[in-house]
């Protein structure tokens, strides 16, 4: 857990689900397709591995996860969402870098990847990720998948 004055990053609790689901709704259709709302709900209920929430003054304003592949040698950044009113204030960066540090501390992690869209890939590029592949209309119609890898591991 990190704490920086009024900003806290902590592990997700089931009691956070309503706030997290509200975050995706606030970011749809700007960053997520409508059908991804059900995908996130299913993820939180059944597929979650490590997931975190970012709070400002006790309010959940961001969230993001980590999943693993290839026998825990690949860390996958997943489901990053920041409340629209808090975007552009370095909170997404803080949450991402927190998870990258978590992954760096896990023995055996050889690669960190993220699969995002054309709407957010520039954010990851600024944080040290490079683009590997683009798949058109992957997430939904008009939502391409940008596969990226972190370069500073």
Secondary structure, DSSP 4 states (H G I P E B T S, - for coil): -EEETTEEEEE--GGGHHHHHHHHHHTBTTTB-TTHHHHHHHIIIII-SEEEEEEETTEEEEEEEEEEETTTTEEEEEEEEE-GGGTTSSHHHHHHHHHHHHHHTSTT--EEEEEE-TTTHHHHHHTTEEEEEEEEEEEETTEEEEEEEES--
